[in-house]
Amino acid sequence: MRAYCAQGQDELARDALDRLEEIAARAGTRPLRAAVLTAEATVAATAGDLDAARRCLEDAIDLLAQSGA
């Protein structure tokens, strides 16, 4: 997904993010949810929404801290 963002392929990045969200929802673990948030931050930053990217990364850090990862 980062590669898609770097190449400006926003739709493919969003599709990859959607698939990751489905996997994380099925697994139900905090580390996978943190991975989704990190991916969302990448997509948001690529779109220029740095505040949303920051919030996603902060939430990802909180989830990882809670999980002991």
N, C-alpha and C positions, 0 to 999 in steps of 0.2 A: 503494500500500500504506500509506503514511503516513496518507492520508486515511481509509482503512478503520480503521486503529488509532485515529485521533482520534475517529471516530464510534462506536467500540466494536464494530465489525463484525469480530471476531477471525477467524471462519471465512473470510471473504473476504480478509482480510489474509494468512492462511496460504496460501490458494489462489494469491494473487499472488506470494507468496514462493516457492512450489513452481515456478511457471512461470519465475520469474527464475533459480532454481537450475538448471532444465533448460537454459535458454539459456546460462548461464555454463558449464555442463558441456560443452555442445557447442562453445562458443567456445574454452574452455581458456585464457583469459587471466587474468593476475593482477588487472588492474583490474576485470574483471567479477566475479571471485571476491570482491574487496573490496567491491563493490556488494552482493553477496549477504550478506556479513557485516554490512554496515551495515544492511541491511534486517532481518536477524535480530536485531540490536541493538534496532531499533525495536520489533519484536514482543516481545522479551524485556522491554524497559522498560515497555511497555504492560501486560504481565502482572505487573509488579512485581518481576521478577527482574533487579535492577540489577547484580548481580555478573556474570551471563551477558552482559548488555548491554555492560558494560565490557570483558569478555574479547573479545567480538566486535569491538568498536571498536578495541581494541589490535591484534588480528590483522589487521584491515582496514588500519590504518596501516602495519603491517609489510609487508603485500603491496604497498601502493602505493609504499613506499620502495624495495622490491626491484625494482619495475617501472620506476622512474625517473619515475613519473607525478607 
